[in-house]
Amino acid sequence: MPVAHCVSTTTGIILGADSGFCRLLQRPHAALIGASYRSITVTDDLDKSAAMLDTLVDKAAPTQLRKHYWRPDGGIVAVDLLVSRFDAAGLLVSTLSWVEDAGATPQRLWQAALRLRHLYALRMEAWGRDLFGDYPGLILLALYLAEAEGRPATLADIAAATTLTPGSVERWLRVLVQRGFVAPRDGSELIQLGHAGLATIERLLTAALAPLP
């Protein structure tokens, strides 16, 4: 289990961090120094983190907390913290440990994407495309599979993969480009996922691979 350390102000501004902390958050040292814990903590854990800061006592035994941090690729990592407060120096000293997910390999993500595509097809067949046709999801999944398999993806390819008309695909693509899920085409026939689209799909597939708590 990897371990990291960081030093911050009593309000949670990072002042110092070791290489393990950079590895944990997958960010360079310079990007972390001066950052607030709020900028790297998932939204659902912000209140819990603030409450912990309020309960810390000077030179008391370390306080334990389990929370989740964002990574630049959109992934989330669960971390166990031990935090101590030192008022004389105006500092918090934290030790962090976490478990890397070795299960979400490119091969397993690709297999999860194939299963998800199969489930999409079964759901629409069983319940009807008019009620359960997640067309944006189908398009993003088709683009992910094309990139994972090293295939170019054109409008015709996506239409064939989703059984939508080219006109319908074109309309959905305009929306997905606006949201950042699909990269701007700039006149090219090739269609690719945007950063947000890739991060969202991989987060969904990683969650599908993870065991239930």
trRosetta pair geometry for C-beta under 8 A, 3 or more apart (Angstrom, degrees):
i j d omega theta_ij theta_ji phi_ij phi_ji
1 97 5.2 39 147 -176 117 112
1 98 7.1 169 -168 72 90 25
1 99 5.9 -50 -119 -84 91 73
2 20 6.0 179 169 -150 104 108
2 23 6.9 -98 173 102 153 131
2 24 7.1 -172 111 -78 127 88
2 97 6.9 166 88 -144 48 64
2 98 6.3 -20 65 58 93 77
2 100 6.9 55 4 -30 121 104
3 20 6.0 -10 98 -177 46 161
3 95 6.6 -12 -170 -174 104 94
3 96 6.9 148 -160 81 54 51
3 97 5.0 -23 -101 -93 72 86
4 17 7.4 6 173 -167 109 92
4 18 6.1 -169 -157 64 71 99
4 20 3.3 -161 -98 116 77 103
4 21 4.0 136 177 -68 127 59
4 23 7.0 -163 -84 54 124 91
4 24 4.9 -82 -17 -23 157 133
4 95 7.5 156 82 -159 45 48
4 96 4.6 -19 63 63 93 104
4 97 7.7 172 20 -77 70 39
5 17 7.3 170 96 -147 55 52
5 18 5.0 49 54 5 88 121
5 20 6.7 66 10 59 64 120
5 21 6.5 -89 62 -44 34 112
5 93 7.5 -9 -167 -174 99 83
5 94 6.8 160 -153 87 52 59
5 95 5.6 -19 -100 -104 80 63
5 96 7.2 -177 -79 18 30 81
6 14 5.9 -43 179 -137 128 101
6 16 6.5 169 -157 92 59 57
6 17 4.2 -8 -109 -103 95 83
6 18 7.3 -129 -73 11 58 71
6 21 4.8 97 -61 -105 106 154
6 32 7.9 -102 -124 156 133 132
6 93 8.0 176 91 -152 42 45
6 94 5.2 -7 60 59 82 106
6 96 7.2 17 8 -7 100 120
7 14 7.7 104 80 -158 47 59
7 15 5.1 -56 104 67 92 101
7 16 4.2 17 44 52 108 101
7 17 7.5 -147 25 -64 64 50
7 91 5.7 -18 -170 -165 100 121
7 92 7.1 157 -158 80 50 53
7 93 5.6 -15 -106 -104 79 68
7 94 7.6 -177 -83 20 31 77
8 12 5.5 6 151 -148 143 29
8 13 5.8 158 -165 73 92 36
8 14 4.9 -49 -98 -97 98 42
8 15 5.8 156 -114 5 34 84
8 37 6.9 21 -139 -46 168 107
8 91 7.1 135 74 -158 35 69
8 92 4.9 -17 65 59 87 103
8 94 7.0 16 8 -4 106 117
9 12 6.7 -43 70 27 78 21
9 13 4.4 17 23 46 116 93
9 15 6.4 105 -39 -37 73 115
9 90 6.3 -15 -144 147 77 95
9 91 6.8 -71 -113 -110 33 49
9 92 7.1 23 103 11 17 94
10 53 7.2 124 172 -167 66 103
10 56 7.7 -153 -147 76 92 137
10 85 6.6 60 -116 -142 99 106
10 87 7.5 33 -76 -108 143 63
10 90 5.8 -94 -14 -170 108 65
10 91 7.1 -107 -51 -88 75 4
10 92 5.9 128 -101 -36 47 98
11 36 7.9 -49 127 -129 89 100
11 53 7.4 68 -131 -174 32 147
12 36 5.6 56 113 -161 101 76
12 37 3.9 -80 -177 11 117 113
12 38 6.9 88 118 -23 141 80
12 49 7.5 74 -109 152 147 116
12 53 6.3 -64 -50 -92 109 145
12 92 7.3 -1 -87 30 49 147
13 34 6.6 -15 -177 -152 102 34
13 35 7.4 167 -151 87 63 26
13 36 5.6 -40 -96 -95 65 65
13 37 7.9 -109 -71 -14 25 75
14 17 6.1 0 -177 -43 121 115
14 32 5.4 -63 110 158 155 83
14 33 6.0 -120 110 -117 99 33
14 34 6.7 -41 69 19 81 19
14 35 5.2 6 28 59 119 75
14 36 7.6 -165 -4 -94 83 14
14 37 7.2 123 -47 -61 92 69
15 33 6.9 36 -157 -145 22 82
15 91 7.3 -80 34 -123 144 101
16 33 7.2 26 -87 -110 33 100
17 21 3.8 -104 -172 75 111 148
17 22 6.4 127 124 -44 121 77
17 29 6.5 -172 72 -134 104 80
17 32 5.3 -29 19 113 153 142
17 33 7.0 -140 13 -70 104 75
18 21 5.5 109 55 3 60 98
18 22 7.6 -117 110 1 40 90
19 22 5.4 -52 -153 37 42 114
19 23 6.3 44 148 -21 70 104
19 29 7.9 -50 -97 -71 56 110
20 23 5.5 -53 -148 37 34 113
20 24 6.3 42 151 -26 66 102
20 96 7.7 174 126 69 112 97
21 24 5.5 -46 -147 30 33 116
21 25 6.5 6 162 5 64 108
21 32 6.8 141 128 171 114 169
21 96 6.9 92 -102 41 81 132
22 25 6.5 -71 -145 51 26 91
22 26 7.7 87 161 -90 57 11
22 27 6.1 -116 -147 74 69 58
22 28 6.5 12 -148 -143 122 21
22 29 5.5 -49 -82 -68 133 67
22 32 6.7 -130 -94 -9 75 144
23 26 7.0 21 -168 -74 31 52
24 69 7.2 58 144 60 101 152
24 77 6.7 -162 -176 99 77 154
24 79 6.9 57 -170 -99 131 129
24 96 6.3 25 -104 110 169 135
24 98 6.2 115 -132 22 105 138
25 32 6.6 116 70 -91 150 124
25 40 6.0 -28 -132 -154 130 139
25 69 6.0 -78 -104 146 87 143
25 71 6.4 -179 -166 -108 47 72
25 77 8.0 -139 -95 39 45 134
26 71 4.8 45 37 -154 126 108
26 72 5.8 -122 104 18 108 98
26 73 7.1 -27 107 -2 155 98
27 31 4.5 -109 172 81 112 128
27 32 5.5 128 100 -53 123 97
27 72 6.3 129 -80 -37 87 116
28 31 4.9 94 61 3 78 103
28 32 7.5 -157 95 -6 43 90
29 32 6.1 -70 -157 36 33 107
29 33 6.5 28 159 -22 72 107
30 33 6.3 -50 -140 29 32 107
31 35 7.0 25 148 -41 58 135
32 35 5.4 -82 -156 23 39 125
32 40 7.9 15 -124 -54 88 148
35 39 5.1 -101 -174 56 104 136
35 40 6.6 69 138 -27 133 111
36 39 5.1 105 64 -7 80 97
37 40 6.3 -76 -158 48 42 94
37 41 5.5 37 153 -28 80 120
37 49 6.2 -154 127 168 131 145
38 41 5.9 -59 -128 36 29 109
38 46 6.1 50 -130 -129 85 110
38 49 7.8 180 -86 88 64 142
40 69 5.1 -1 150 -152 94 101
40 70 5.8 -142 -161 47 51 86
41 45 5.2 -116 176 85 105 108
41 46 5.7 133 107 -84 124 68
41 49 5.6 -48 -146 -22 165 159
41 67 6.3 -30 -139 161 105 131
41 68 7.3 102 -159 81 64 56
41 69 6.1 -55 -99 -106 45 63
41 70 7.4 -1 62 -1 2 88
42 45 5.1 72 66 15 83 106
42 46 7.8 -127 96 -36 43 79
42 67 7.7 -177 33 172 92 85
42 68 4.4 -7 10 94 129 107
42 69 7.0 -151 -23 -109 82 12
42 70 6.0 133 -74 -50 70 84
42 76 6.0 27 -68 -130 134 121
43 46 5.9 -32 -157 -11 39 116
44 68 7.5 22 65 46 101 124
45 48 5.1 -61 -160 47 61 116
45 49 5.7 64 143 -28 85 104
45 67 4.4 116 -174 -150 147 97
45 68 5.5 168 -24 38 145 80
46 49 5.8 -57 -148 36 30 110
46 50 6.3 28 156 -18 66 106
47 50 5.8 -55 -147 37 32 110
47 51 6.3 33 154 -21 65 106
48 51 5.8 -54 -148 35 30 112
48 52 6.6 33 152 -22 63 103
48 65 7.2 149 145 -157 106 116
48 67 6.5 180 95 -98 123 105
49 52 5.7 -52 -153 31 33 113
49 53 6.7 35 151 -20 64 102
49 65 7.3 102 -105 169 63 153
49 67 6.0 51 -73 -108 102 155
50 53 5.7 -51 -153 31 35 113
50 54 6.7 34 151 -19 65 105
51 54 5.7 -56 -153 34 35 113
51 55 6.6 21 155 -13 67 110
52 55 6.0 -67 -149 40 32 104
52 56 6.8 50 154 -45 66 93
52 63 6.1 160 -165 128 101 140
52 65 5.1 -8 -104 -80 157 144
52 83 6.9 86 152 49 123 147
53 56 6.0 -37 -155 0 34 116
53 92 7.8 -62 -122 -78 88 152
55 63 6.9 128 97 -117 103 155
56 60 7.3 -173 -172 45 59 117
56 63 5.9 -110 -100 -4 80 142
56 83 6.5 -73 -102 118 128 111
56 84 7.8 135 -157 -164 116 22
56 85 4.0 117 151 -34 121 137
56 92 7.1 -29 -170 -110 172 109
57 60 3.8 56 79 -18 104 136
57 85 6.5 161 77 53 21 127
58 85 5.5 -86 -96 108 42 102
58 86 6.7 81 -149 -129 77 26
58 87 4.2 -39 -106 -8 126 113
58 88 7.8 99 -157 -17 124 74
59 84 7.6 34 -118 -177 27 104
59 85 7.4 -78 -24 84 35 69
59 86 6.5 68 -68 -107 71 66
59 87 7.8 -72 -19 12 86 88
60 63 7.6 46 96 -47 113 89
60 84 7.5 -167 69 -139 58 77
60 85 7.2 21 31 43 88 96
61 84 7.9 -93 161 -104 22 96
62 82 4.0 30 154 179 144 95
62 83 6.0 137 -160 57 85 29
62 84 4.7 -62 -95 -61 78 88
62 95 7.5 -19 -145 29 157 107
63 82 7.3 151 69 -155 37 49
63 83 5.1 -30 59 62 91 90
63 84 7.6 157 11 -79 74 42
64 80 7.1 -16 -163 -173 93 91
64 81 7.0 151 -155 83 44 59
64 82 5.9 -20 -95 -98 66 68
65 80 7.7 160 85 -157 43 49
65 81 4.7 -13 62 59 89 108
65 83 6.6 3 13 1 116 118
66 78 6.7 8 -178 -177 98 97
66 79 7.2 170 -151 86 56 44
66 80 5.4 -24 -100 -101 80 67
66 81 7.4 179 -84 17 29 77
67 78 7.7 177 98 -149 25 59
67 79 6.0 -22 68 62 69 91
67 81 6.6 -2 21 -3 103 122
68 76 5.1 13 178 -180 118 110
68 77 6.8 161 -153 78 69 36
68 78 5.4 -35 -96 -97 83 59
68 79 7.0 149 -102 15 29 82
69 76 7.1 159 77 -154 39 62
69 77 5.5 -18 58 59 90 89
69 79 5.9 28 -5 -6 108 130
70 74 7.5 -37 -161 -135 94 26
70 75 7.8 132 -162 80 51 44
70 76 6.3 -37 -102 -101 47 71
71 74 7.1 -31 76 45 77 20
71 75 4.4 -7 48 65 122 89
71 76 7.1 -154 7 -78 88 22
71 77 6.2 70 -40 -13 113 106
73 199 5.7 -180 164 -111 59 100
73 202 7.4 -39 152 80 111 143
74 196 7.5 125 -80 -134 141 48
74 199 2.8 102 6 -176 153 124
74 200 6.7 -85 171 -56 157 45
74 202 7.2 116 78 66 119 104
74 203 5.5 -94 131 -48 108 124
75 199 7.5 -123 -37 -154 59 90
75 202 7.4 -55 -73 113 93 111
75 203 6.3 -173 -99 -95 53 88
75 206 7.0 30 -122 30 100 171
76 203 7.4 66 0 -136 94 112
77 98 5.6 35 163 -169 112 152
78 98 6.4 154 88 -136 55 99
78 99 7.6 -5 71 40 97 86
79 96 5.1 -12 -175 -164 121 109
79 97 7.1 143 -160 70 70 34
79 98 4.7 -47 -104 -74 69 112
80 96 7.0 147 77 -155 48 55
80 97 5.1 -20 61 63 100 88
80 98 7.0 170 16 -76 73 56
81 94 5.5 -30 -158 -160 108 109
81 95 7.1 141 -157 75 55 49
81 96 5.3 -19 -99 -99 74 77
82 94 6.9 149 76 -154 50 56
82 95 4.6 -5 55 55 103 99
82 96 8.0 -157 24 -70 67 38
83 92 5.7 -7 -168 -175 103 110
83 93 7.3 154 -153 78 53 44
83 94 4.9 -14 -101 -100 79 86
84 92 7.0 156 78 -157 43 59
84 93 5.0 -14 60 58 97 95
84 94 7.8 -174 22 -76 64 42
85 91 7.7 168 -153 93 48 48
85 92 5.6 -26 -100 -102 66 76
86 89 4.8 17 114 37 114 104
86 90 7.7 -36 96 19 74 16
86 91 5.0 -2 59 62 102 88
86 92 7.7 174 21 -87 74 28
86 93 6.8 36 -4 -9 115 107
87 90 6.7 27 -163 -79 39 45
101 104 5.2 35 125 5 118 106
101 206 7.0 78 122 -163 158 114
101 210 7.3 -53 -131 -93 136 100
102 105 7.6 11 166 -51 58 93
103 108 6.2 -90 163 100 68 171
103 209 5.4 179 127 148 117 126
103 210 7.5 143 73 -88 139 56
104 108 6.2 -128 -137 82 30 121
104 109 6.0 53 -172 -62 77 101
104 202 7.7 91 176 -178 128 92
104 205 7.4 119 -143 111 104 91
104 206 4.5 1 -110 -117 143 94
104 209 5.7 158 -89 62 78 152
105 108 4.8 88 52 12 80 101
105 109 6.9 -144 91 -6 38 88
106 109 5.6 -56 -143 38 31 112
106 110 6.3 34 157 -21 65 105
106 148 7.0 173 -176 -142 95 98
107 110 5.8 -55 -152 34 29 112
107 111 6.5 26 152 -16 63 106
108 111 5.5 -51 -146 38 36 112
108 112 6.3 39 152 -21 66 103
108 209 5.9 69 148 -113 121 144
109 112 5.6 -52 -147 36 32 112
109 113 6.4 37 151 -23 64 103
109 148 7.3 -148 103 -116 99 139
109 202 6.2 -9 -146 -130 140 81
109 205 4.8 80 -147 128 80 143
109 206 7.1 -18 -101 -65 101 68
109 209 7.5 -69 -85 -35 58 139
110 113 5.6 -52 -151 32 32 114
110 114 6.7 35 150 -20 64 101
110 145 7.3 105 -146 -123 79 68
110 148 4.6 166 -103 165 104 143
110 149 7.5 120 -143 -60 127 77
111 114 5.6 -49 -151 32 36 113
111 115 6.6 34 151 -16 65 103
112 115 5.7 -53 -150 37 35 111
112 116 6.2 36 151 -21 67 106
112 205 4.3 127 100 -158 133 96
112 208 5.0 138 -162 88 125 128
112 209 5.7 -79 -76 -57 144 95
113 116 5.6 -52 -144 36 32 112
113 117 6.4 36 154 -21 64 102
113 141 6.2 167 -161 -158 95 90
113 144 5.7 -141 -131 110 145 122
113 145 5.4 -179 137 -77 133 89
113 148 6.7 151 41 9 156 160
113 201 7.5 32 -103 173 112 113
113 205 5.9 -28 -60 -102 77 135
114 117 5.8 -52 -150 34 31 111
114 118 6.5 32 151 -19 63 105
114 145 7.2 105 -74 -114 67 123
115 118 5.6 -54 -152 35 34 114
115 119 6.4 33 151 -18 66 104
115 208 7.6 175 82 156 123 143
116 119 5.6 -52 -148 37 34 111
116 120 6.4 43 150 -24 65 100
116 141 6.3 -138 106 -130 116 138
116 204 7.7 72 -111 130 159 116
116 205 7.1 -97 -23 -98 143 85
116 208 6.8 -101 -68 -80 112 170
117 120 5.5 -47 -151 30 34 116
117 121 6.6 32 152 -18 64 104
117 138 7.9 92 -127 -134 79 72
117 141 5.6 168 -81 148 90 135
117 142 7.8 102 -112 -74 123 63
117 145 6.9 10 -50 -52 145 146
118 121 5.8 -55 -153 36 32 111
118 122 6.4 30 152 -17 66 106
119 122 5.6 -53 -143 39 34 110
119 123 6.1 36 157 -22 67 106
120 123 5.9 -59 -150 35 26 111
120 124 6.5 17 158 -12 63 108
120 134 6.7 -102 -136 51 108 108
120 137 7.0 -167 -111 113 132 114
120 138 6.0 149 173 -93 152 90
120 141 7.0 -178 -23 45 156 165
121 124 6.1 -60 -148 39 29 105
121 125 6.2 26 156 -18 65 111
122 125 5.7 -59 -145 39 30 110
122 126 6.0 21 160 -15 67 112
123 126 6.0 -60 -142 40 26 105
123 127 5.9 -24 176 24 65 113
123 132 5.2 -118 144 146 101 138
124 127 6.9 -74 -125 57 21 78
124 128 6.9 -62 -168 113 56 13
124 129 4.7 37 -166 -86 110 70
124 132 5.5 -157 -95 95 58 97
124 133 5.7 66 -118 -89 119 69
127 131 5.8 -93 142 78 100 118
127 132 4.5 56 89 2 121 142
128 131 5.0 59 83 23 105 99
128 132 6.3 108 72 24 58 93
129 132 6.9 -88 -120 66 24 64
129 133 4.0 46 -172 -66 72 120
130 133 6.7 23 -65 -3 11 117
133 138 7.7 -37 -176 -17 72 137
134 137 3.9 1 136 33 116 124
134 138 6.1 141 94 -25 72 86
135 138 5.4 -50 -142 34 35 114
135 139 6.4 36 159 -20 66 103
135 162 6.8 81 -144 179 76 137
135 164 6.3 82 -140 -79 115 143
135 168 7.1 -88 -160 156 149 115
135 172 5.6 -124 130 -93 113 152
136 139 5.8 -56 -149 35 32 110
136 140 6.4 28 156 -15 66 107
136 172 5.7 -163 -87 -165 69 117
136 175 7.2 -77 -98 93 120 122
136 176 6.2 162 -142 -77 99 109
136 181 7.7 52 -177 93 109 162
137 140 5.9 -56 -145 39 31 108
137 141 6.1 30 157 -18 66 110
138 141 5.8 -58 -145 39 28 110
138 142 6.2 30 155 -21 64 107
138 161 7.7 170 164 119 94 90
138 162 4.4 108 137 -126 124 109
138 164 7.6 135 98 -25 137 121
139 142 5.7 -54 -147 35 30 111
139 143 6.5 28 154 -17 63 105
139 158 5.9 37 -137 -170 83 123
139 162 6.0 -15 -76 -66 64 153
139 164 7.9 -31 -72 20 98 147
139 169 6.5 147 -107 -139 122 84
139 172 5.6 171 -25 118 158 136
139 173 7.0 -146 -177 -75 151 73
139 176 6.7 -127 101 -44 136 159
139 182 7.8 -38 134 -68 118 131
140 143 5.8 -55 -150 37 32 111
140 144 6.3 34 152 -22 65 105
140 176 7.1 -172 -69 -137 94 140
140 181 6.1 -57 -98 166 120 123
140 182 7.7 -126 -97 -65 78 91
140 193 6.8 76 -149 -110 77 106
140 197 5.4 -148 -135 -161 110 108
140 200 7.4 -36 -180 86 152 116
140 201 5.7 -164 150 -72 111 119
141 144 5.5 -50 -146 34 33 113
141 145 6.4 31 156 -16 65 105
141 201 6.8 162 -92 -130 57 123
142 145 5.9 -54 -147 38 30 109
142 146 6.4 33 153 -22 63 106
142 153 7.0 133 133 -138 91 134
142 157 7.7 164 161 130 119 86
142 158 5.3 125 110 -131 142 74
142 161 4.0 126 -133 112 129 143
142 162 5.7 -84 -38 -51 148 95
143 146 5.6 -53 -147 34 32 113
143 147 6.4 27 157 -14 65 106
143 153 5.5 172 -118 103 68 175
143 158 7.0 2 -63 -101 81 114
143 182 7.0 -159 -76 -111 172 96
143 191 6.3 -93 -109 119 115 100
143 192 6.8 131 -169 -151 118 27
143 193 4.9 142 129 -56 127 88
143 197 7.1 0 87 146 139 140
144 147 6.0 -60 -151 39 29 106
144 148 6.1 27 154 -19 66 111
144 193 6.3 49 -76 -54 67 144
144 197 7.9 -147 -64 145 95 98
144 198 7.2 143 -105 -117 93 64
144 201 4.7 -152 -79 156 146 161
144 202 8.0 178 -137 -55 131 70
145 148 5.6 -54 -140 39 32 112
145 149 6.0 14 163 -5 66 113
145 161 7.7 175 65 -155 129 146
146 149 6.3 -69 -145 47 23 98
146 151 4.5 -95 -155 76 75 97
146 152 7.1 -31 175 121 120 12
146 153 3.9 78 131 -61 170 115
146 157 6.8 81 -102 140 141 137
146 161 7.8 -99 -54 -54 108 162
147 150 7.6 38 -174 -72 30 28
147 151 7.8 -91 -57 51 21 65
147 153 7.5 -51 -46 -13 72 125
147 192 6.8 85 -79 -140 122 83
147 193 6.4 -73 -18 9 150 112
147 198 7.9 -55 74 -105 162 109
151 157 7.5 177 139 -160 116 150
152 157 7.2 170 108 -23 68 161
152 190 5.5 -83 -161 -116 101 106
153 157 4.9 -136 -146 87 57 137
153 158 5.9 65 179 -54 104 92
153 190 6.5 85 62 -159 59 69
153 191 4.9 -77 106 63 100 88
153 192 7.1 139 51 -78 114 49
154 157 4.8 103 47 3 67 102
154 158 7.2 -137 94 -2 36 86
154 189 5.1 -8 -124 156 106 98
154 190 6.4 -62 -84 -98 67 42
154 191 6.6 126 -125 2 21 97
155 158 6.0 -59 -150 38 30 106
155 159 6.3 31 153 -20 65 108
155 166 5.4 62 150 -146 112 100
155 169 5.9 147 -159 101 80 132
155 170 6.5 15 -139 -71 128 87
155 173 7.7 -76 -110 -26 91 156
155 189 7.2 -93 -1 -164 90 76
155 191 6.8 107 -64 -30 56 132
156 159 5.6 -54 -145 37 32 114
156 160 6.3 31 156 -18 65 105
156 166 6.5 -21 -89 -94 57 117
157 160 5.9 -58 -151 37 29 108
157 161 6.3 23 154 -17 65 110
158 161 5.7 -55 -142 39 32 110
158 162 6.0 6 165 2 67 114
158 164 7.7 -25 131 53 82 110
158 169 5.1 134 106 -152 114 143
158 173 7.9 94 97 -68 164 119
158 191 6.3 -24 -35 60 136 150
159 162 6.5 -72 -140 50 23 92
159 163 7.8 58 168 -116 56 7
159 164 5.5 -107 -136 77 66 72
159 165 6.4 -14 -145 171 119 15
159 166 4.7 -44 -73 -77 151 62
159 168 7.8 118 -118 59 93 90
159 169 4.9 -106 -76 -18 80 145
160 163 7.5 20 -167 -73 27 45
162 169 6.8 138 53 -90 136 107
164 168 4.3 -115 176 84 112 126
164 169 5.1 135 97 -54 124 85
164 172 7.7 -6 152 6 168 136
165 168 4.7 95 56 4 81 101
165 169 7.1 -148 92 -4 43 85
166 169 5.6 -55 -147 38 35 112
166 170 6.2 40 154 -24 67 105
167 170 5.6 -52 -148 33 31 114
167 171 6.6 30 155 -18 64 103
168 171 5.8 -54 -151 34 33 110
168 172 6.5 26 154 -12 66 106
169 172 5.9 -60 -149 41 32 107
169 173 6.1 36 153 -26 67 108
170 173 5.6 -53 -145 32 29 114
170 174 6.9 35 155 -25 61 98
171 174 6.0 -49 -158 24 32 112
171 175 7.2 26 149 -11 61 103
172 175 5.7 -57 -158 37 40 110
172 176 6.1 35 150 -18 72 110
173 176 5.5 -57 -141 42 34 110
173 177 6.1 39 158 -23 68 103
173 182 5.8 -76 -152 80 76 167
173 185 7.8 31 159 -37 130 127
173 191 6.8 -79 -130 -134 134 135
174 177 5.9 -52 -148 33 27 111
174 178 6.6 30 152 -20 60 106
175 178 5.7 -56 -154 34 32 113
175 179 6.5 20 153 -10 66 109
176 179 5.8 -59 -146 43 34 106
176 181 4.4 -79 -167 71 87 110
176 182 4.1 61 120 0 111 114
176 194 7.9 177 151 7 87 116
176 197 7.0 47 -179 -85 109 130
177 180 7.7 47 -178 -69 31 21
177 181 7.6 -90 -67 56 23 68
177 182 4.8 -58 -74 77 64 99
177 183 7.4 -19 -121 102 86 15
177 184 5.7 92 -159 -92 118 57
177 185 7.3 -68 -99 -14 142 85
177 194 7.5 130 -126 -40 50 132
179 196 7.0 -122 135 94 80 146
180 194 4.9 -146 171 121 56 153
180 195 7.0 -37 168 55 104 80
180 196 4.1 67 116 16 106 137
180 197 7.3 -164 123 -28 59 82
181 193 7.0 -57 165 -153 61 76
181 194 5.4 140 140 42 10 111
181 196 5.3 -78 -86 93 53 101
181 197 3.5 95 -171 -75 65 99
181 200 6.8 -36 -122 27 101 140
182 191 6.5 -23 -164 -174 120 96
182 192 7.2 137 -162 85 70 42
182 193 6.3 -76 -112 -126 53 36
182 194 5.3 37 86 -16 5 98
182 197 5.8 60 -62 -41 46 155
183 191 7.8 160 55 -168 86 50
183 192 4.6 -2 29 79 127 94
183 193 6.7 58 -16 103 93 22
183 194 4.6 152 -64 -82 58 71
185 188 5.2 -141 -179 54 75 78
185 189 7.9 58 -169 -80 118 7
185 190 7.6 170 -141 75 88 51
185 191 6.4 -33 -97 -100 109 69
193 197 4.0 -140 -161 95 93 122
193 198 4.6 117 125 -57 134 83
193 201 7.1 -74 -133 9 151 136
194 197 4.7 96 51 7 72 105
194 198 7.1 -141 93 -4 36 87
195 198 6.0 -58 -149 37 29 107
195 199 6.2 25 157 -16 65 110
196 199 5.8 -57 -144 40 30 110
196 200 6.1 30 158 -21 65 110
197 200 5.9 -57 -145 36 27 109
197 201 6.3 22 160 -14 64 108
198 201 6.1 -58 -145 39 28 106
198 202 6.1 19 161 -12 65 112
199 202 6.1 -61 -143 43 26 105
199 203 6.1 28 157 -22 64 109
200 203 5.8 -56 -147 35 27 111
200 204 6.4 28 154 -18 63 107
201 204 5.7 -57 -152 36 31 112
201 205 6.3 25 154 -14 67 108
202 205 5.6 -53 -140 41 34 109
202 206 6.0 39 157 -23 66 106
203 206 5.8 -51 -143 36 28 112
203 207 6.4 31 154 -20 61 105
204 207 5.8 -56 -152 35 29 111
204 208 6.6 30 150 -21 63 105
205 208 5.4 -51 -150 32 36 115
205 209 6.7 33 152 -18 65 103
206 209 5.7 -57 -153 36 34 109
206 210 6.5 39 150 -31 67 104
207 210 5.6 -49 -146 24 35 115
